[in-house]
Amino acid sequence: MPFKDRKRWLSYMNHYNDKRRISGKKQQQDKAVYKKTGRRNQISRRLGRKFTQEEYDSFFEWQGGVCALCFKKQERRFDVDHIHGTAIVRGLLCNQCNQMLGLAKDNPELLRAAANYVEV
């Protein structure tokens, strides 16, 4: 499973996100097309750019078909986790893990405190 090698995963993510930053012109073209047609899916709207099925499939394959946090498989489509305010995608999460991060407002200190609390 790819997540056991955290350095390799981070290297992949940095390469992937650098590639997306370079294609800024493509992002502007995508936005223009969406404004004309008025069609955007939910994740594209949140990221401010088109998140393609190929990108989703790439993440899905890299993660081995499991959630990036709990490593569980699910029948429904995974949620695309991203850094809010940017178009940087972190990975695919199951609904429960995505809600957990959302409720914690992606605050690492709060999540560490919760982990310490649970471990007692």
C-alpha positions as CSV (number, residue, x, y, z in Angstrom):
1,M,0.0,0.0,0.0
2,P,1.5,3.4,-1.0
3,F,0.7,5.2,2.2
4,K,3.2,3.1,4.2
5,D,5.9,5.1,2.5
6,R,5.0,8.7,3.5
7,K,8.0,10.3,1.9
8,R,7.1,8.8,-1.5
9,W,3.5,9.9,-1.1
10,L,4.6,13.5,-0.3
11,S,7.0,13.5,-3.2
12,Y,4.1,12.4,-5.5
13,M,1.8,15.1,-4.1
14,N,4.4,17.8,-4.5
15,H,5.1,16.8,-8.1
16,Y,1.4,16.6,-8.9
17,N,0.6,20.0,-7.4
18,D,3.6,21.7,-9.0
19,K,2.3,20.3,-12.4
20,R,-1.1,21.9,-11.7
21,R,0.4,25.3,-10.7
22,I,2.4,25.4,-14.0
23,S,-0.8,24.9,-16.0
24,G,-2.3,28.2,-14.8
25,K,-3.3,29.2,-18.4
26,K,-5.2,25.9,-18.7
27,Q,-7.1,26.7,-15.5
28,Q,-8.1,30.1,-16.9
29,Q,-9.3,28.5,-20.0
30,D,-11.3,25.9,-18.0
31,K,-12.9,28.8,-16.0
32,A,-13.9,30.6,-19.1
33,V,-15.6,27.4,-20.5
34,Y,-17.4,26.9,-17.3
35,K,-18.7,30.5,-17.2
36,K,-20.0,30.1,-20.7
37,T,-21.7,26.7,-20.2
38,G,-22.7,27.2,-16.6
39,R,-21.9,23.6,-15.9
40,R,-19.5,22.8,-13.0
41,N,-19.5,19.9,-10.7
42,Q,-19.2,20.5,-6.9
43,I,-15.5,19.8,-6.5
44,S,-14.6,21.9,-9.5
45,R,-16.5,24.8,-8.0
46,R,-14.7,24.4,-4.7
47,L,-11.2,24.1,-6.2
48,G,-11.8,26.9,-8.7
49,R,-10.6,24.6,-11.5
50,K,-11.7,21.5,-13.3
51,F,-10.9,18.3,-11.4
52,T,-10.9,15.6,-14.1
53,Q,-11.9,12.0,-13.9
54,E,-8.3,11.1,-14.9
55,E,-7.0,13.0,-11.9
56,Y,-9.5,11.2,-9.6
57,D,-8.5,7.9,-11.1
58,S,-4.8,8.7,-10.6
59,F,-5.4,9.4,-6.9
60,F,-7.6,6.4,-6.5
61,E,-5.0,4.1,-8.0
62,W,-2.2,5.6,-6.0
63,Q,-4.1,5.2,-2.8
64,G,-4.9,1.6,-3.6
65,G,-8.7,2.2,-3.6
66,V,-8.8,3.1,0.1
67,C,-9.3,6.3,2.2
68,A,-6.1,8.3,2.8
69,L,-6.7,8.4,6.5
70,C,-8.5,5.3,7.7
71,F,-7.4,3.0,4.8
72,K,-11.0,1.6,4.4
73,K,-12.6,0.8,1.1
74,Q,-16.1,2.0,0.3
75,E,-18.7,1.4,-2.4
76,R,-19.5,5.1,-3.1
77,R,-17.1,7.6,-4.6
78,F,-14.5,9.1,-2.3
79,D,-14.5,12.8,-1.4
80,V,-11.7,14.9,-2.8
81,D,-9.7,16.5,0.1
82,H,-8.0,19.8,-0.7
83,I,-6.4,22.7,1.1
84,H,-9.1,25.3,1.4
85,G,-8.5,28.5,-0.5
86,T,-6.1,26.8,-2.9
87,A,-6.4,24.2,-5.7
88,I,-4.0,21.8,-4.0
89,V,-5.5,18.4,-3.6
90,R,-4.3,16.3,-0.6
91,G,-6.0,13.0,-1.4
92,L,-9.3,11.1,-1.4
93,L,-11.2,10.5,1.8
94,C,-14.2,8.6,2.9
95,N,-17.2,10.7,4.0
96,Q,-16.5,10.1,7.7
97,C,-12.9,11.2,7.5
98,N,-13.7,14.2,5.4
99,Q,-16.4,15.3,7.9
100,M,-14.0,14.8,10.8
101,L,-11.4,17.1,9.1
102,G,-14.2,19.6,8.2
103,L,-15.5,19.7,11.8
104,A,-12.0,20.3,13.1
105,K,-11.5,23.0,10.5
106,D,-8.3,21.3,9.3
107,N,-6.7,22.5,12.6
108,P,-3.7,20.1,13.4
109,E,-3.6,21.2,17.0
110,L,-7.2,20.4,17.6
111,L,-6.8,17.0,15.9
112,R,-3.7,16.2,18.0
113,A,-5.6,17.2,21.2
114,A,-8.4,14.9,20.1
115,A,-6.0,12.0,19.5
116,N,-4.4,12.5,22.9
117,Y,-7.8,12.6,24.5
118,V,-8.9,9.4,22.9
119,E,-5.6,7.6,23.8
120,V,-6.1,8.1,27.5
